């Protein structure tokens, strides 16, 4: 049991590092960098835990993005900072780089060695998985703010 907790903590720490780095690249205010790192740790840990419960990576990514979308709404209202400052850096650990890279390698293999049914299947599988994960990130970030705007703003 303690090995699992240590693995979760290590994953959270290693996910916070690129989120912090991208926050620095995008020149966010210095006091928000810790929240970018915490957000990256939260998103990756949420996805990792959900995948441990046999939830597919696409749905787990959507739920993790929705989680950080809700948290970022709270942070943005509390600290009076635009929500994308927190969300953009926080979703960096969720980007499906491995699937996109593998799809491109399969495409290059088809160009170099000829088209085979196996390469087509691997290309389509990896490309669709990357696209669906990216869509899950986008929808997950958008839904909390759309709900908030629709139901929690006073009508004037």
One Martini backbone bead per residue (centre of mass of N, CA, C, O) as a GRO file, in nm:
protein
  156
    1UNK     BB    1   0.057   0.062  -0.021
    2UNK     BB    2   0.304   0.258   0.006
    3UNK     BB    3   0.400   0.225  -0.289
    4UNK     BB    4   0.159   0.366  -0.420
    5UNK     BB    5   0.192   0.641  -0.282
    6UNK     BB    6   0.476   0.694  -0.384
    7UNK     BB    7   0.401   0.684  -0.684
    8UNK     BB    8   0.201   0.921  -0.676
    9UNK     BB    9   0.401   1.136  -0.570
   10UNK     BB   10   0.607   1.114  -0.798
   11UNK     BB   11   0.412   1.184  -1.027
   12UNK     BB   12   0.336   1.462  -0.916
   13UNK     BB   13   0.617   1.585  -0.922
   14UNK     BB   14   0.679   1.521  -1.230
   15UNK     BB   15   0.426   1.697  -1.324
   16UNK     BB   16   0.503   1.978  -1.197
   17UNK     BB   17   0.752   2.057  -1.361
   18UNK     BB   18   0.628   2.120  -1.648
   19UNK     BB   19   0.417   2.318  -1.544
   20UNK     BB   20   0.619   2.521  -1.434
   21UNK     BB   21   0.776   2.565  -1.697
   22UNK     BB   22   0.533   2.672  -1.865
   23UNK     BB   23   0.476   2.908  -1.681
   24UNK     BB   24   0.749   3.045  -1.739
   25UNK     BB   25   0.723   3.066  -2.048
   26UNK     BB   26   0.435   3.233  -2.017
   27UNK     BB   27   0.474   3.453  -1.796
   28UNK     BB   28   0.369   3.424  -1.523
   29UNK     BB   29   0.309   3.505  -1.230
   30UNK     BB   30   0.498   3.423  -0.966
   31UNK     BB   31   0.256   3.349  -0.757
   32UNK     BB   32   0.134   3.121  -0.973
   33UNK     BB   33   0.339   2.882  -1.000
   34UNK     BB   34   0.241   2.693  -0.772
   35UNK     BB   35  -0.040   2.643  -0.906
   36UNK     BB   36   0.066   2.514  -1.161
   37UNK     BB   37   0.203   2.275  -1.020
   38UNK     BB   38  -0.044   2.171  -0.870
   39UNK     BB   39  -0.219   2.130  -1.123
   40UNK     BB   40  -0.037   1.919  -1.258
   41UNK     BB   41  -0.055   1.715  -1.026
   42UNK     BB   42  -0.362   1.682  -1.027
   43UNK     BB   43  -0.413   1.590  -1.316
   44UNK     BB   44  -0.223   1.345  -1.328
   45UNK     BB   45  -0.329   1.199  -1.074
   46UNK     BB   46  -0.618   1.168  -1.165
   47UNK     BB   47  -0.561   1.002  -1.418
   48UNK     BB   48  -0.400   0.774  -1.280
   49UNK     BB   49  -0.621   0.679  -1.085
   50UNK     BB   50  -0.842   0.622  -1.296
   51UNK     BB   51  -0.668   0.409  -1.452
   52UNK     BB   52  -0.653   0.213  -1.203
   53UNK     BB   53  -0.987   0.186  -1.248
   54UNK     BB   54  -1.026   0.123  -1.564
   55UNK     BB   55  -1.013   0.390  -1.710
   56UNK     BB   56  -0.991   0.539  -1.981
   57UNK     BB   57  -0.779   0.779  -2.096
   58UNK     BB   58  -0.990   0.967  -2.220
   59UNK     BB   59  -1.179   0.995  -1.969
   60UNK     BB   60  -0.959   1.067  -1.761
   61UNK     BB   61  -0.875   1.330  -1.900
   62UNK     BB   62  -1.146   1.472  -1.888
   63UNK     BB   63  -1.174   1.463  -1.575
   64UNK     BB   64  -0.908   1.611  -1.513
   65UNK     BB   65  -0.981   1.872  -1.667
   66UNK     BB   66  -1.235   1.933  -1.505
   67UNK     BB   67  -1.099   1.962  -1.234
   68UNK     BB   68  -0.911   2.204  -1.312
   69UNK     BB   69  -1.141   2.387  -1.401
   70UNK     BB   70  -1.270   2.417  -1.120
   71UNK     BB   71  -1.020   2.510  -0.963
   72UNK     BB   72  -0.956   2.760  -1.146
   73UNK     BB   73  -1.211   2.913  -1.081
   74UNK     BB   74  -1.143   2.957  -0.788
   75UNK     BB   75  -0.863   3.088  -0.819
   76UNK     BB   76  -0.951   3.326  -1.003
   77UNK     BB   77  -1.146   3.452  -0.794
   78UNK     BB   78  -0.955   3.476  -0.547
   79UNK     BB   79  -0.689   3.613  -0.721
   80UNK     BB   80  -0.758   3.775  -0.979
   81UNK     BB   81  -0.712   3.564  -1.226
   82UNK     BB   82  -0.688   3.423  -1.506
   83UNK     BB   83  -0.761   3.099  -1.581
   84UNK     BB   84  -0.533   3.022  -1.800
   85UNK     BB   85  -0.290   3.040  -1.612
   86UNK     BB   86  -0.361   2.758  -1.483
   87UNK     BB   87  -0.456   2.558  -1.715
   88UNK     BB   88  -0.230   2.544  -1.924
   89UNK     BB   89  -0.005   2.433  -1.737
   90UNK     BB   90  -0.177   2.188  -1.611
   91UNK     BB   91  -0.214   2.019  -1.899
   92UNK     BB   92   0.067   1.928  -1.999
   93UNK     BB   93   0.078   1.627  -1.875
   94UNK     BB   94  -0.173   1.535  -2.084
   95UNK     BB   95  -0.026   1.520  -2.333
   96UNK     BB   96  -0.023   1.297  -2.629
   97UNK     BB   97   0.282   1.236  -2.737
   98UNK     BB   98   0.311   0.929  -2.787
   99UNK     BB   99   0.078   0.893  -2.989
  100UNK     BB  100   0.169   1.103  -3.198
  101UNK     BB  101   0.450   0.986  -3.250
  102UNK     BB  102   0.361   0.702  -3.339
  103UNK     BB  103   0.192   0.796  -3.578
  104UNK     BB  104   0.428   0.927  -3.733
  105UNK     BB  105   0.602   0.674  -3.755
  106UNK     BB  106   0.393   0.510  -3.914
  107UNK     BB  107   0.387   0.706  -4.154
  108UNK     BB  108   0.686   0.678  -4.227
  109UNK     BB  109   0.681   0.370  -4.271
  110UNK     BB  110   0.480   0.382  -4.507
  111UNK     BB  111   0.668   0.550  -4.689
  112UNK     BB  112   0.928   0.359  -4.678
  113UNK     BB  113   0.782   0.038  -4.677
  114UNK     BB  114   0.490   0.055  -4.702
  115UNK     BB  115   0.162  -0.049  -4.712
  116UNK     BB  116  -0.002  -0.185  -4.430
  117UNK     BB  117  -0.246  -0.296  -4.229
  118UNK     BB  118  -0.090  -0.263  -3.962
  119UNK     BB  119  -0.003   0.035  -4.000
  120UNK     BB  120  -0.284   0.152  -4.028
  121UNK     BB  121  -0.394   0.063  -3.754
  122UNK     BB  122  -0.178   0.203  -3.579
  123UNK     BB  123  -0.222   0.488  -3.684
  124UNK     BB  124  -0.524   0.521  -3.622
  125UNK     BB  125  -0.513   0.456  -3.323
  126UNK     BB  126  -0.310   0.681  -3.234
  127UNK     BB  127  -0.448   0.927  -3.362
  128UNK     BB  128  -0.726   0.903  -3.226
  129UNK     BB  129  -0.626   0.908  -2.937
  130UNK     BB  130  -0.499   1.189  -2.950
  131UNK     BB  131  -0.755   1.345  -3.038
  132UNK     BB  132  -0.940   1.261  -2.801
  133UNK     BB  133  -0.764   1.373  -2.576
  134UNK     BB  134  -0.767   1.666  -2.674
  135UNK     BB  135  -1.073   1.695  -2.658
  136UNK     BB  136  -1.094   1.634  -2.353
  137UNK     BB  137  -0.935   1.878  -2.265
  138UNK     BB  138  -1.112   2.097  -2.389
  139UNK     BB  139  -1.386   2.018  -2.260
  140UNK     BB  140  -1.289   2.010  -1.962
  141UNK     BB  141  -1.219   2.320  -1.955
  142UNK     BB  142  -1.500   2.440  -2.059
  143UNK     BB  143  -1.741   2.339  -1.884
  144UNK     BB  144  -1.714   2.492  -1.611
  145UNK     BB  145  -1.734   2.781  -1.732
  146UNK     BB  146  -2.006   2.746  -1.872
  147UNK     BB  147  -2.166   2.682  -1.620
  148UNK     BB  148  -2.097   2.933  -1.460
  149UNK     BB  149  -2.203   3.144  -1.659
  150UNK     BB  150  -2.501   3.030  -1.673
  151UNK     BB  151  -2.566   2.982  -1.332
  152UNK     BB  152  -2.377   3.227  -1.160
  153UNK     BB  153  -2.492   3.473  -1.297
  154UNK     BB  154  -2.629   3.763  -1.290
  155UNK     BB  155  -2.909   3.926  -1.396
  156UNK     BB  156  -2.924   4.263  -1.567
   0.00000   0.00000   0.00000
